[in-house]
């Protein structure tokens, strides 16, 4: 697995968790999904992604997007 794929998996899990918690617990949890979406948009423009930095530190090999 590369950092790129790990970031996509992590972002997808955060979005799904936010939607699930928003449905079953409190609508305020939908802000978690919104935060994940905004973070993905800013990463597309700036190339800065905290999750990618964390996965690199864990030793996952780099992919094409986050070098």
HTML snippet that shows the backbone in 3Dmol.js (N, CA, C, O; Angstrom):
<script src="https://3Dmol.org/build/3Dmol-min.js"></script>
<div id="view" style="width:600px;height:400px;position:relative"></div>
<script>
const pdb = `
ATOM      1  N   UNK A   1       0.858  -1.167   0.000  1.00  0.00           N
ATOM      2  CA  UNK A   1       0.000   0.000   0.000  1.00  0.00           C
ATOM      3  C   UNK A   1       0.904   1.229   0.000  1.00  0.00           C
ATOM      4  O   UNK A   1       1.945   1.253   0.657  1.00  0.00           O
ATOM      5  N   UNK A   2       0.489   2.244  -0.746  1.00  0.00           N
ATOM      6  CA  UNK A   2       1.241   3.494  -0.783  1.00  0.00           C
ATOM      7  C   UNK A   2       0.564   4.529   0.119  1.00  0.00           C
ATOM      8  O   UNK A   2      -0.554   4.333   0.594  1.00  0.00           O
ATOM      9  N   UNK A   3       1.270   5.625   0.335  1.00  0.00           N
ATOM     10  CA  UNK A   3       0.718   6.714   1.145  1.00  0.00           C
ATOM     11  C   UNK A   3      -0.565   7.230   0.511  1.00  0.00           C
ATOM     12  O   UNK A   3      -1.531   7.527   1.215  1.00  0.00           O
ATOM     13  N   UNK A   4      -0.580   7.339  -0.816  1.00  0.00           N
ATOM     14  CA  UNK A   4      -1.768   7.840  -1.509  1.00  0.00           C
ATOM     15  C   UNK A   4      -3.006   7.000  -1.185  1.00  0.00           C
ATOM     16  O   UNK A   4      -4.065   7.525  -0.840  1.00  0.00           O
ATOM     17  N   UNK A   5      -2.842   5.707  -1.303  1.00  0.00           N
ATOM     18  CA  UNK A   5      -3.983   4.821  -1.029  1.00  0.00           C
ATOM     19  C   UNK A   5      -4.369   4.844   0.440  1.00  0.00           C
ATOM     20  O   UNK A   5      -5.553   4.779   0.771  1.00  0.00           O
ATOM     21  N   UNK A   6      -3.384   4.935   1.321  1.00  0.00           N
ATOM     22  CA  UNK A   6      -3.684   5.004   2.752  1.00  0.00           C
ATOM     23  C   UNK A   6      -4.463   6.269   3.082  1.00  0.00           C
ATOM     24  O   UNK A   6      -5.376   6.239   3.906  1.00  0.00           O
ATOM     25  N   UNK A   7      -4.108   7.377   2.445  1.00  0.00           N
ATOM     26  CA  UNK A   7      -4.831   8.642   2.673  1.00  0.00           C
ATOM     27  C   UNK A   7      -6.261   8.516   2.172  1.00  0.00           C
ATOM     28  O   UNK A   7      -7.193   8.961   2.841  1.00  0.00           O
ATOM     29  N   UNK A   8      -6.444   7.911   0.997  1.00  0.00           N
ATOM     30  CA  UNK A   8      -7.804   7.745   0.465  1.00  0.00           C
ATOM     31  C   UNK A   8      -8.657   6.858   1.369  1.00  0.00           C
ATOM     32  O   UNK A   8      -9.826   7.155   1.615  1.00  0.00           O
ATOM     33  N   UNK A   9      -8.070   5.774   1.860  1.00  0.00           N
ATOM     34  CA  UNK A   9      -8.802   4.873   2.761  1.00  0.00           C
ATOM     35  C   UNK A   9      -9.164   5.599   4.054  1.00  0.00           C
ATOM     36  O   UNK A   9     -10.296   5.510   4.529  1.00  0.00           O
ATOM     37  N   UNK A  10      -8.191   6.322   4.620  1.00  0.00           N
ATOM     38  CA  UNK A  10      -8.433   7.041   5.864  1.00  0.00           C
ATOM     39  C   UNK A  10      -9.511   8.114   5.680  1.00  0.00           C
ATOM     40  O   UNK A  10     -10.404   8.249   6.517  1.00  0.00           O
ATOM     41  N   UNK A  11      -9.427   8.877   4.583  1.00  0.00           N
ATOM     42  CA  UNK A  11     -10.423   9.919   4.325  1.00  0.00           C
ATOM     43  C   UNK A  11     -11.817   9.305   4.144  1.00  0.00           C
ATOM     44  O   UNK A  11     -12.805   9.837   4.649  1.00  0.00           O
ATOM     45  N   UNK A  12     -11.886   8.202   3.434  1.00  0.00           N
ATOM     46  CA  UNK A  12     -13.176   7.530   3.257  1.00  0.00           C
ATOM     47  C   UNK A  12     -13.759   7.043   4.570  1.00  0.00           C
ATOM     48  O   UNK A  12     -14.962   7.160   4.802  1.00  0.00           O
ATOM     49  N   UNK A  13     -12.909   6.495   5.429  1.00  0.00           N
ATOM     50  CA  UNK A  13     -13.384   6.034   6.739  1.00  0.00           C
ATOM     51  C   UNK A  13     -13.866   7.200   7.605  1.00  0.00           C
ATOM     52  O   UNK A  13     -14.864   7.079   8.315  1.00  0.00           O
ATOM     53  N   UNK A  14     -13.158   8.321   7.543  1.00  0.00           N
ATOM     54  CA  UNK A  14     -13.580   9.494   8.327  1.00  0.00           C
ATOM     55  C   UNK A  14     -14.924  10.013   7.825  1.00  0.00           C
ATOM     56  O   UNK A  14     -15.794  10.357   8.626  1.00  0.00           O
ATOM     57  N   UNK A  15     -15.099  10.073   6.515  1.00  0.00           N
ATOM     58  CA  UNK A  15     -16.374  10.536   5.959  1.00  0.00           C
ATOM     59  C   UNK A  15     -17.511   9.586   6.350  1.00  0.00           C
ATOM     60  O   UNK A  15     -18.576  10.031   6.778  1.00  0.00           O
ATOM     61  N   UNK A  16     -17.283   8.292   6.202  1.00  0.00           N
ATOM     62  CA  UNK A  16     -18.330   7.327   6.567  1.00  0.00           C
ATOM     63  C   UNK A  16     -18.636   7.355   8.061  1.00  0.00           C
ATOM     64  O   UNK A  16     -19.794   7.235   8.460  1.00  0.00           O
ATOM     65  N   UNK A  17     -17.610   7.511   8.884  1.00  0.00           N
ATOM     66  CA  UNK A  17     -17.833   7.602  10.332  1.00  0.00           C
ATOM     67  C   UNK A  17     -18.650   8.847  10.666  1.00  0.00           C
ATOM     68  O   UNK A  17     -19.559   8.790  11.495  1.00  0.00           O
ATOM     69  N   UNK A  18     -18.332   9.966  10.027  1.00  0.00           N
ATOM     70  CA  UNK A  18     -19.082  11.194  10.275  1.00  0.00           C
ATOM     71  C   UNK A  18     -20.543  11.068   9.871  1.00  0.00           C
ATOM     72  O   UNK A  18     -21.434  11.535  10.581  1.00  0.00           O
ATOM     73  N   UNK A  19     -20.784  10.439   8.734  1.00  0.00           N
ATOM     74  CA  UNK A  19     -22.166  10.257   8.278  1.00  0.00           C
ATOM     75  C   UNK A  19     -22.912   9.299   9.201  1.00  0.00           C
ATOM     76  O   UNK A  19     -24.058   9.553   9.573  1.00  0.00           O
ATOM     77  N   UNK A  20     -22.264   8.203   9.568  1.00  0.00           N
ATOM     78  CA  UNK A  20     -22.913   7.239  10.464  1.00  0.00           C
ATOM     79  C   UNK A  20     -23.215   7.836  11.829  1.00  0.00           C
ATOM     80  O   UNK A  20     -24.319   7.686  12.352  1.00  0.00           O
ATOM     81  N   UNK A  21     -22.226   8.515  12.402  1.00  0.00           N
ATOM     82  CA  UNK A  21     -22.459   9.154  13.702  1.00  0.00           C
ATOM     83  C   UNK A  21     -23.490  10.272  13.593  1.00  0.00           C
ATOM     84  O   UNK A  21     -24.281  10.488  14.512  1.00  0.00           O
ATOM     85  N   UNK A  22     -23.479  10.980  12.468  1.00  0.00           N
ATOM     86  CA  UNK A  22     -24.479  12.030  12.254  1.00  0.00           C
ATOM     87  C   UNK A  22     -25.887  11.475  12.174  1.00  0.00           C
ATOM     88  O   UNK A  22     -26.842  12.120  12.608  1.00  0.00           O
ATOM     89  N   UNK A  23     -26.015  10.293  11.627  1.00  0.00           N
ATOM     90  CA  UNK A  23     -27.341   9.684  11.505  1.00  0.00           C
ATOM     91  C   UNK A  23     -27.818   9.076  12.824  1.00  0.00           C
ATOM     92  O   UNK A  23     -28.973   9.245  13.215  1.00  0.00           O
ATOM     93  N   UNK A  24     -26.922   8.372  13.500  1.00  0.00           N
ATOM     94  CA  UNK A  24     -27.331   7.620  14.682  1.00  0.00           C
ATOM     95  C   UNK A  24     -27.137   8.349  16.008  1.00  0.00           C
ATOM     96  O   UNK A  24     -27.819   8.024  16.980  1.00  0.00           O
ATOM     97  N   UNK A  25     -26.231   9.324  16.082  1.00  0.00           N
ATOM     98  CA  UNK A  25     -25.915   9.952  17.362  1.00  0.00           C
ATOM     99  C   UNK A  25     -26.390  11.391  17.406  1.00  0.00           C
ATOM    100  O   UNK A  25     -27.270  11.731  18.196  1.00  0.00           O
ATOM    101  N   UNK A  26     -25.818  12.237  16.566  1.00  0.00           N
ATOM    102  CA  UNK A  26     -26.152  13.661  16.575  1.00  0.00           C
ATOM    103  C   UNK A  26     -25.799  14.258  15.221  1.00  0.00           C
ATOM    104  O   UNK A  26     -24.757  13.928  14.655  1.00  0.00           O
ATOM    105  N   UNK A  27     -26.650  15.132  14.693  1.00  0.00           N
ATOM    106  CA  UNK A  27     -26.346  15.771  13.411  1.00  0.00           C
ATOM    107  C   UNK A  27     -25.055  16.593  13.436  1.00  0.00           C
ATOM    108  O   UNK A  27     -24.496  16.882  12.378  1.00  0.00           O
ATOM    109  N   UNK A  28     -24.582  16.967  14.596  1.00  0.00           N
ATOM    110  CA  UNK A  28     -23.343  17.724  14.703  1.00  0.00           C
ATOM    111  C   UNK A  28     -22.147  16.925  14.199  1.00  0.00           C
ATOM    112  O   UNK A  28     -21.142  17.514  13.803  1.00  0.00           O
ATOM    113  N   UNK A  29     -22.232  15.605  14.205  1.00  0.00           N
ATOM    114  CA  UNK A  29     -21.143  14.766  13.707  1.00  0.00           C
ATOM    115  C   UNK A  29     -20.938  14.921  12.211  1.00  0.00           C
ATOM    116  O   UNK A  29     -19.888  14.536  11.695  1.00  0.00           O
ATOM    117  N   UNK A  30     -21.913  15.473  11.501  1.00  0.00           N
ATOM    118  CA  UNK A  30     -21.738  15.702  10.065  1.00  0.00           C
ATOM    119  C   UNK A  30     -20.624  16.710   9.798  1.00  0.00           C
ATOM    120  O   UNK A  30     -20.080  16.764   8.695  1.00  0.00           O
ATOM    121  N   UNK A  31     -20.289  17.504  10.804  1.00  0.00           N
ATOM    122  CA  UNK A  31     -19.165  18.427  10.664  1.00  0.00           C
ATOM    123  C   UNK A  31     -17.849  17.677  10.462  1.00  0.00           C
ATOM    124  O   UNK A  31     -16.928  18.208   9.840  1.00  0.00           O
ATOM    125  N   UNK A  32     -17.748  16.461  10.973  1.00  0.00           N
ATOM    126  CA  UNK A  32     -16.553  15.648  10.762  1.00  0.00           C
ATOM    127  C   UNK A  32     -16.381  15.340   9.280  1.00  0.00           C
ATOM    128  O   UNK A  32     -15.274  15.425   8.750  1.00  0.00           O
ATOM    129  N   UNK A  33     -17.470  14.985   8.614  1.00  0.00           N
ATOM    130  CA  UNK A  33     -17.419  14.729   7.174  1.00  0.00           C
ATOM    131  C   UNK A  33     -17.084  15.999   6.404  1.00  0.00           C
ATOM    132  O   UNK A  33     -16.328  15.964   5.434  1.00  0.00           O
ATOM    133  N   UNK A  34     -17.647  17.115   6.840  1.00  0.00           N
ATOM    134  CA  UNK A  34     -17.355  18.392   6.189  1.00  0.00           C
ATOM    135  C   UNK A  34     -15.879  18.746   6.347  1.00  0.00           C
ATOM    136  O   UNK A  34     -15.251  19.211   5.396  1.00  0.00           O
ATOM    137  N   UNK A  35     -15.322  18.533   7.534  1.00  0.00           N
ATOM    138  CA  UNK A  35     -13.914  18.801   7.763  1.00  0.00           C
ATOM    139  C   UNK A  35     -13.040  17.933   6.862  1.00  0.00           C
ATOM    140  O   UNK A  35     -12.064  18.417   6.289  1.00  0.00           O
ATOM    141  N   UNK A  36     -13.384  16.663   6.738  1.00  0.00           N
ATOM    142  CA  UNK A  36     -12.604  15.761   5.883  1.00  0.00           C
ATOM    143  C   UNK A  36     -12.665  16.227   4.426  1.00  0.00           C
ATOM    144  O   UNK A  36     -11.653  16.215   3.725  1.00  0.00           O
ATOM    145  N   UNK A  37     -13.837  16.631   3.979  1.00  0.00           N
ATOM    146  CA  UNK A  37     -13.979  17.125   2.608  1.00  0.00           C
ATOM    147  C   UNK A  37     -13.179  18.392   2.366  1.00  0.00           C
ATOM    148  O   UNK A  37     -12.518  18.526   1.336  1.00  0.00           O
ATOM    149  N   UNK A  38     -13.234  19.317   3.307  1.00  0.00           N
ATOM    150  CA  UNK A  38     -12.459  20.553   3.167  1.00  0.00           C
ATOM    151  C   UNK A  38     -10.962  20.274   3.180  1.00  0.00           C
ATOM    152  O   UNK A  38     -10.201  20.913   2.453  1.00  0.00           O
ATOM    153  N   UNK A  39     -10.541  19.323   4.004  1.00  0.00           N
ATOM    154  CA  UNK A  39      -9.126  18.966   4.054  1.00  0.00           C
ATOM    155  C   UNK A  39      -8.677  18.355   2.725  1.00  0.00           C
ATOM    156  O   UNK A  39      -7.564  18.623   2.273  1.00  0.00           O
ATOM    157  N   UNK A  40      -9.521  17.541   2.095  1.00  0.00           N
ATOM    158  CA  UNK A  40      -9.167  16.958   0.807  1.00  0.00           C
ATOM    159  C   UNK A  40      -9.049  18.039  -0.269  1.00  0.00           C
ATOM    160  O   UNK A  40      -8.168  17.970  -1.126  1.00  0.00           O
ATOM    161  N   UNK A  41      -9.936  19.034  -0.224  1.00  0.00           N
ATOM    162  CA  UNK A  41      -9.876  20.123  -1.199  1.00  0.00           C
ATOM    163  C   UNK A  41      -8.607  20.940  -1.020  1.00  0.00           C
ATOM    164  O   UNK A  41      -7.929  21.246  -2.001  1.00  0.00           O
ATOM    165  N   UNK A  42      -8.273  21.299   0.222  1.00  0.00           N
ATOM    166  CA  UNK A  42      -7.068  22.101   0.426  1.00  0.00           C
ATOM    167  C   UNK A  42      -5.818  21.301   0.087  1.00  0.00           C
ATOM    168  O   UNK A  42      -4.838  21.876  -0.388  1.00  0.00           O
ATOM    169  N   UNK A  43      -5.824  19.994   0.316  1.00  0.00           N
ATOM    170  CA  UNK A  43      -4.665  19.169  -0.033  1.00  0.00           C
ATOM    171  C   UNK A  43      -4.484  19.107  -1.552  1.00  0.00           C
ATOM    172  O   UNK A  43      -3.357  19.028  -2.042  1.00  0.00           O
ATOM    173  N   UNK A  44      -5.573  19.143  -2.280  1.00  0.00           N
ATOM    174  CA  UNK A  44      -5.474  19.120  -3.742  1.00  0.00           C
ATOM    175  C   UNK A  44      -4.793  20.382  -4.265  1.00  0.00           C
ATOM    176  O   UNK A  44      -4.057  20.330  -5.251  1.00  0.00           O
ATOM    177  N   UNK A  45      -5.036  21.512  -3.607  1.00  0.00           N
ATOM    178  CA  UNK A  45      -4.458  22.773  -4.072  1.00  0.00           C
ATOM    179  C   UNK A  45      -3.066  23.034  -3.502  1.00  0.00           C
ATOM    180  O   UNK A  45      -2.216  23.598  -4.192  1.00  0.00           O
ATOM    181  N   UNK A  46      -2.821  22.637  -2.265  1.00  0.00           N
ATOM    182  CA  UNK A  46      -1.558  22.988  -1.615  1.00  0.00           C
ATOM    183  C   UNK A  46      -0.554  21.842  -1.576  1.00  0.00           C
ATOM    184  O   UNK A  46       0.649  22.082  -1.471  1.00  0.00           O
ATOM    185  N   UNK A  47      -1.027  20.604  -1.659  1.00  0.00           N
ATOM    186  CA  UNK A  47      -0.143  19.454  -1.534  1.00  0.00           C
ATOM    187  C   UNK A  47       0.190  19.116  -0.090  1.00  0.00           C
ATOM    188  O   UNK A  47       0.940  18.174   0.165  1.00  0.00           O
ATOM    189  N   UNK A  48      -0.361  19.879   0.868  1.00  0.00           N
ATOM    190  CA  UNK A  48      -0.112  19.636   2.289  1.00  0.00           C
ATOM    191  C   UNK A  48      -1.216  18.760   2.855  1.00  0.00           C
ATOM    192  O   UNK A  48      -2.392  19.119   2.804  1.00  0.00           O
ATOM    193  N   UNK A  49      -0.834  17.608   3.394  1.00  0.00           N
ATOM    194  CA  UNK A  49      -1.809  16.687   3.976  1.00  0.00           C
ATOM    195  C   UNK A  49      -1.220  16.092   5.249  1.00  0.00           C
ATOM    196  O   UNK A  49      -0.273  15.310   5.181  1.00  0.00           O
ATOM    197  N   UNK A  50      -1.769  16.453   6.415  1.00  0.00           N
ATOM    198  CA  UNK A  50      -1.252  15.908   7.668  1.00  0.00           C
ATOM    199  C   UNK A  50      -1.308  14.380   7.735  1.00  0.00           C
ATOM    200  O   UNK A  50      -0.408  13.751   8.293  1.00  0.00           O
ATOM    201  N   UNK A  51      -2.344  13.792   7.177  1.00  0.00           N
ATOM    202  CA  UNK A  51      -2.451  12.326   7.197  1.00  0.00           C
ATOM    203  C   UNK A  51      -1.320  11.702   6.379  1.00  0.00           C
ATOM    204  O   UNK A  51      -0.764  10.678   6.779  1.00  0.00           O
ATOM    205  N   UNK A  52      -0.975  12.302   5.248  1.00  0.00           N
ATOM    206  CA  UNK A  52       0.117  11.775   4.434  1.00  0.00           C
ATOM    207  C   UNK A  52       1.439  11.848   5.190  1.00  0.00           C
ATOM    208  O   UNK A  52       2.256  10.931   5.111  1.00  0.00           O
ATOM    209  N   UNK A  53       1.647  12.934   5.920  1.00  0.00           N
ATOM    210  CA  UNK A  53       2.867  13.064   6.712  1.00  0.00           C
ATOM    211  C   UNK A  53       2.918  12.001   7.803  1.00  0.00           C
ATOM    212  O   UNK A  53       3.977  11.438   8.079  1.00  0.00           O
ATOM    213  N   UNK A  54       1.773  11.729   8.420  1.00  0.00           N
ATOM    214  CA  UNK A  54       1.721  10.709   9.469  1.00  0.00           C
ATOM    215  C   UNK A  54       1.986   9.320   8.895  1.00  0.00           C
ATOM    216  O   UNK A  54       2.713   8.531   9.498  1.00  0.00           O
ATOM    217  N   UNK A  55       1.406   9.014   7.737  1.00  0.00           N
ATOM    218  CA  UNK A  55       1.627   7.706   7.129  1.00  0.00           C
ATOM    219  C   UNK A  55       3.074   7.539   6.683  1.00  0.00           C
ATOM    220  O   UNK A  55       3.631   6.446   6.785  1.00  0.00           O
ATOM    221  N   UNK A  56       3.696   8.627   6.184  1.00  0.00           N
ATOM    222  CA  UNK A  56       5.118   8.563   5.820  1.00  0.00           C
ATOM    223  C   UNK A  56       5.968   8.266   7.049  1.00  0.00           C
ATOM    224  O   UNK A  56       6.912   7.478   6.987  1.00  0.00           O
ATOM    225  N   UNK A  57       5.624   8.909   8.173  1.00  0.00           N
ATOM    226  CA  UNK A  57       6.373   8.691   9.415  1.00  0.00           C
ATOM    227  C   UNK A  57       6.226   7.251   9.905  1.00  0.00           C
ATOM    228  O   UNK A  57       7.115   6.728  10.577  1.00  0.00           O
ATOM    229  N   UNK A  58       5.109   6.614   9.572  1.00  0.00           N
ATOM    230  CA  UNK A  58       4.893   5.222   9.950  1.00  0.00           C
ATOM    231  C   UNK A  58       5.623   4.247   9.026  1.00  0.00           C
ATOM    232  O   UNK A  58       5.628   3.038   9.261  1.00  0.00           O
ATOM    233  N   UNK A  59       6.238   4.785   7.976  1.00  0.00           N
ATOM    234  CA  UNK A  59       7.040   3.939   7.095  1.00  0.00           C
ATOM    235  C   UNK A  59       6.327   3.411   5.870  1.00  0.00           C
ATOM    236  O   UNK A  59       6.852   2.531   5.186  1.00  0.00           O
ATOM    237  N   UNK A  60       5.155   3.919   5.577  1.00  0.00           N
ATOM    238  CA  UNK A  60       4.457   3.492   4.363  1.00  0.00           C
ATOM    239  C   UNK A  60       5.149   4.162   3.176  1.00  0.00           C
ATOM    240  O   UNK A  60       5.472   5.349   3.227  1.00  0.00           O
ATOM    241  N   UNK A  61       5.374   3.396   2.108  1.00  0.00           N
ATOM    242  CA  UNK A  61       6.132   3.935   0.981  1.00  0.00           C
ATOM    243  C   UNK A  61       5.326   5.005   0.252  1.00  0.00           C
ATOM    244  O   UNK A  61       4.102   4.915   0.155  1.00  0.00           O
ATOM    245  N   UNK A  62       6.028   6.022  -0.261  1.00  0.00           N
ATOM    246  CA  UNK A  62       5.331   7.126  -0.940  1.00  0.00           C
ATOM    247  C   UNK A  62       4.717   6.704  -2.257  1.00  0.00           C
ATOM    248  O   UNK A  62       5.168   5.757  -2.901  1.00  0.00           O
ATOM    249  N   UNK A  63       3.683   7.425  -2.643  1.00  0.00           N
ATOM    250  CA  UNK A  63       3.036   7.202  -3.937  1.00  0.00           C
ATOM    251  C   UNK A  63       3.301   8.398  -4.832  1.00  0.00           C
ATOM    252  O   UNK A  63       4.225   9.173  -4.588  1.00  0.00           O
ATOM    253  N   UNK A  64       2.502   8.543  -5.854  1.00  0.00           N
ATOM    254  CA  UNK A  64       2.719   9.617  -6.825  1.00  0.00           C
ATOM    255  C   UNK A  64       2.250  10.977  -6.322  1.00  0.00           C
ATOM    256  O   UNK A  64       2.850  11.996  -6.664  1.00  0.00           O
ATOM    257  N   UNK A  65       1.204  11.012  -5.528  1.00  0.00           N
ATOM    258  CA  UNK A  65       0.612  12.288  -5.146  1.00  0.00           C
ATOM    259  C   UNK A  65       1.345  12.966  -3.984  1.00  0.00           C
ATOM    260  O   UNK A  65       1.572  14.175  -4.025  1.00  0.00           O
ATOM    261  N   UNK A  66       1.711  12.220  -2.972  1.00  0.00           N
ATOM    262  CA  UNK A  66       2.304  12.804  -1.776  1.00  0.00           C
ATOM    263  C   UNK A  66       3.756  12.341  -1.623  1.00  0.00           C
ATOM    264  O   UNK A  66       4.022  11.366  -0.921  1.00  0.00           O
ATOM    265  N   UNK A  67       4.675  13.020  -2.262  1.00  0.00           N
ATOM    266  CA  UNK A  67       6.104  12.664  -2.179  1.00  0.00           C
ATOM    267  C   UNK A  67       6.810  13.548  -1.198  1.00  0.00           C
ATOM    268  O   UNK A  67       8.014  13.402  -0.990  1.00  0.00           O
TER     269      UNK A  67
END
`;
const viewer = $3Dmol.createViewer("view");
viewer.addModel(pdb, "pdb");
viewer.setStyle({}, {cartoon: {color: "spectrum"}});
viewer.zoomTo();
viewer.render();
</script>
